[in-house]
Amino acid sequence: MSTITGVSLLQQLNWRYATKKFDPTRKVPSADWAVLEEALILTPSSYGLQPWKFIVVTDPALKTKLRPASWNQAQVEDCSHLVVFTAKQDITESDVDRFIARTAEVRGVSVESLAGYRGYMVGDLVNGARHATIQEWAARQTYIAMGNLLTSAAVLGIDACPFEGLEPAKYDEILGLKGTGYATVAACPLGYRAGDDKYASTPKVRFEARDVIDHR
């Protein structure tokens, strides 16, 4: 059952933009932020494996430390919440087993009944050719989460600015990620646009539908 019309959805997607200037005095209400965190959790991923961790930064001092590692982008400091997208650097049999155990718990089935699915994942991600590029595979999953976050925020009238303009190694150091098995991929400040952000009224530049959509 749809709870938002097509017109409303497109209106919000047209409303959103990569916010260049946030109003530092405005914070996302806790209830709305809880919705966005749940949206992140609900993001789909390959095999459902969820090879990520989302770090939500609200501490002003920590945001100040991250700004120089973010190409000095002011949004990092001025936003309400900064989400750092991190991806697992390896996928092992224990990672698959953890997911299988969780699946069994949530769906009320036995671990043994999922042996075939487990074997398929291990054969592909752990022992298969894909394992040679597993970090890239995991990183791509995080971009699904970022897209989901952007759309969810837009529907709620919350601004965002996704970016890769950062130094991942410095982020990892500042956030204490070294040795955790996760590494920074990208980040996204969220909050509310400043009244004088000129980019808020700049027309979107998109190719015509005929140039990017092919019906067959």
KOLGU-686432 format. One record per residue: residue in one letter; y, z, x of N, C-alpha, C in turn. Coordinates in steps of 0.2 Angstrom, whole numbers, plus 5000, padded with zeros to 4 digits. Atoms other than C-alpha are relative to their C-alpha. Layout:
residues N
AYZXYZXYZX;...
END
This chain:
residues 216
M499450005004500050005000500650005004;S499450004996501749955007500550054998;T499449955002503150085008500649975003;I499350034997504449965016499949934998;T500050075001504949795010500149965006;G499950044995504949645020500749995002;V499350014999506749625018500350065004;S499849944997507049805024499750005007;L500250004993505949785039500449955005;L499650054996506849625045500750025001;Q499349984999508449705042500150055006;Q500049954994508049855054499849965006;L500150034993507349735067500649965002;N499450044999508949635066500550055002;W499549944999509949805067499950025007;R500149974993509049865083500249955006;Y499850044994509549805100499950055006;A500149964994509349865118500650045001;T499449965000510650005117500250015007;K499749994994511750005132500450065001;K499649945000512750155128499850054994;F500249965005512150305119500550064999;D499549955001513150445111499650065002;P500449944997512650595121500150074996;T499949945004513250715108499550004994;R500450015006511950655095499350015002;K500749994998510150715096499549984994;V500550025005508650645086499750064997;P500249945003508150775073499250015001;S500749984998506450865077499549974995;A500550035005505650795061499949935001;D500150074999506050615065499749995007;W500350014994505550645083499250015000;A500749995001503850715077499749944997;V500350065003503550555067499949955006;L500050054994503950445083499450025005;E500549984996502750545093499349994997;E500750025003501350525080499949925000;A500150084999501750335080499749985007;L500350024993501450335099499250025000;I500749985000499750425096499649954996;L500350055005499350295082499949935003;T500050074997499650145094499349985001;P500750034998498050035095500049985007;S500150014993497350005112499349965000;S500750044999495849895119499550055000;Y500549955001494249985114500250064997;G499749935003495350125107500050055005;L500149964995495250195124500650045002;Q499449974999497050245125500150035008;P500049994993497250235144500750025003;W499249994999499050315144500150085000;K499749935002500050475144500849984999;F499350015001501850475137500350075001;I499649944998503050595145500750004997;V499450005004504450645134500550055004;V499649964996505950705144500750024996;T499449985003507350805136500550055004;D499749954995507850925150500649965003;P499450034997509650875155499949995008;A500050004993509350925173499549955003;L500550054998507750815174500249934999;K499750075001508650665166500549985006;T499550014995509950685179499749985007;K500450024994508650675193499749934999;L500350065001507850525185500549945000;R499550055000509450425184500149965006;P500050044994509550375202499449955001;A500750034999507750315201500049954994;S500050045006508250215185500649945001;W499550044998509450095194500750024997;N499349975002510850215189500249984993;Q499850025007510750165171500150074996;A499749945003511750295161499650024994;Q500449985006510650285146499550055001;V500549954998509350395155500350074999;E499649945000510650535155500250014993;D499649995007511550505138499550004994;C500450015006510050475127499850074998;S500349945003509250605116499350025003;H500749994997507450585122499949945004;L500350054996506750485136499350005001;V500850005000504950425135499849965006;V500250044994504150375151499249984999;F500750035001502550265149499650005006;T500450004994501250305161499349974999;A500650035001499550215163499550035005;K500649984996497850275170499949955006;Q500150054994497550205188499349985001;D500750024999495650195186499750024993;I500449995006494450195172499350025003;T500749994997492750285176499650024994;E500449985006491250335166500250064997;S499849945003491950505163500549994995;D499550025004493450425155499749974993;V500450035006492250325143499750064997;D500349945003491250485140500550044996;R499549955004492750585135500249964994;F499850045006493250445123499450004995;I500650005004491450435116500050074996;A500149935002491450625114500550014994;R499549995005493050625104499949964994;T500250055006492450475093499550044996;A500549975003490950575089500250064996;E499749955003491950725085500449984994;V499550025005493250635074499649974994;R500450035006491950535064499450034998;G500649965002490550665063499449965001;V500650044998489250555072499850035006;S500349974994488150595086500249965006;V499950044994488550545104499549955001;E500650044999486850465105500149934996;S499950065004487350345091500549955002;L499550044997488750275101499849975007;A500350024994487650235116500249935002;G499950084999487850045114500749995001;Y499350014998489750055113500250025006;R499949974993489750165128499849955005;G500250044995488750045138500449945000;Y499550065000489849895132500650025004;M499449984996491349985139499950015007;V500149994993490650045155499849935003;G500150074997489949865158500649965001;D499450044999491649795156500550035004;L499549974997492849915162499950045007;V500249964994491950015175499649965005;N500550044995490549905182500249925000;G499950075001491249735176500649975005;A499550044996492449605184500750034999;R499449975002493849685174500350065004;H499849944996493849835185500449995006;A499550024995494649745199500750004999;T499350005003496249735189500150054995;I499949955006496049895179500750034999;Q499349985001497749955183500549964996;E499650045004498549805176499850004993;W500249995007497449815161500350064996;A499749945003497949995158500849994999;A499350015001499749945160500249964994;R499950045006499649815147500050044994;Q500149965006499049935135500650044998;T499449965002500650045137500549964997;Y499450045003501749895132499849994993;I500150005008500849895115500350064997;A499749945002501350075114500850004999;M499350005000503150035118500249964995;G499850045005503249895106499950044993;N500149965006502550015092500650055000;L499549955000503850145097500749974998;L499450045002505250015096500149994993;T500050025007504849955079500050074995;S499949945004504550135072500650035001;A499449974999506150195079500549964996;A499650045004507050045071500050024993;V500149995007506350085054500350074998;L499749935001506950265056500850005001;G499250004999508750205061500150035007;I499949964994508450275079500149945005;D499950054995509150175094499550015006;A500449994995508150135109500249945005;C499950054995508250035126499450005005;P500650004996506549995134500249975007;F499950034994506649955152499550015006;E500549994994505649925168500550015006;G499549994994507249945179500050075003;L500049934997506650095188499549995006;E500450004994505750145204499450044998;P500649965002503950195199499850065004;A500249954995503550285215500450074999;K499649955001505050395213500050044994;Y500149965006504750435195499450045000;D500749965000502950485199500250065004;E499949944996503650605212500450054996;I499549965004505050675201499650044995;L500349985005503850695187499350045002;G500649974998502450765197499349974998;L500550045002501250625193499449995006;K500550024995500450605210499450055000;G500649965000498650665210499750014993;T500249995007498550665191499649944997;G500450065003497750485189500449964996;Y499650045004499250425180500649975004;A499450034997500750315186500549974995;T499550035004502350265179500049924999;V500050075001502450095171500749984998;A499350025003504150085161500250074997;A499749955004505350195151500449984994;C499650025006506250205135500550064998;P499549955003507850305131500049994993;L499950005008508050345112500550054998;G499549965003509450415102500449964996;Y499650045004510950345094500649975004;R499550044997512150215099500750035000;A499349985000513950255104500449954996;G499650055004515250185093500449955003;D499750054996516050085107499549965004;D500550044996514450005113500149924997;K499850075002515049815112499449964998;Y500650045000513249755113499750014993;A500349985007512849835095500249944996;S499850065005513849685087499949935003;T500250074997513249545099499449974997;P500550045004512249415090499350005004;K500750014996510349415095499949935002;V500150074998509849265105499249995000;R500750015001508149205099499949934999;F500150075002507349035099499849994993;E500250025007507048945083499250014999;A500749995002505348985074499649945002;R500450064998504748805077499950005008;D500150004993504948835096499550055002;V500549944997503848995097499450014995;I500549995004502748985082499649934998;D500450075001501348845080499550024995;H500549995005500448835064499449945001;R500550054999498748755065499450014995;
END
